[in-house]
Amino acid sequence: MTVEEAYNRFGTKGNPFRVWMEVGQPAADGTISWPDGKDSVLVFLKHFDVPAQTLTGICSTYVRKNQKVADLAPTILEKMNWPAGTEFLLFEVGRRSSRSFR
């Protein structure tokens, strides 16, 4: 599917059509390696600020399919510049569950 076909199929007049692109970092030998798609999934981390009622994209990261959600805690704390031990809730888009982490 071309970008134009995707725009025509999934774009709406009320919302802009957005495309996400990942840029790989070359190794010393010039090659770029990507996580194995069979064992990894790409996760987009977003922060919802309750008082301000704003949603901000923080980062994307690859996780193993069998990895526990709690394993994302160190990445989240680092990206948000929160101190170790900060409690937060994680929500999975499309799910009605949440989890609290420390």
Long-range contacts (C-beta under 8 A, 24 or more apart in sequence): 20-44, 20-60, 22-60, 35-62, 39-64, 39-65, 39-66, 40-64, 40-65, 41-65, 43-72, 45-72, 45-75, 45-76, 45-79, 47-80, 48-91, 69-99, 70-99, 70-101, 73-101, 73-102
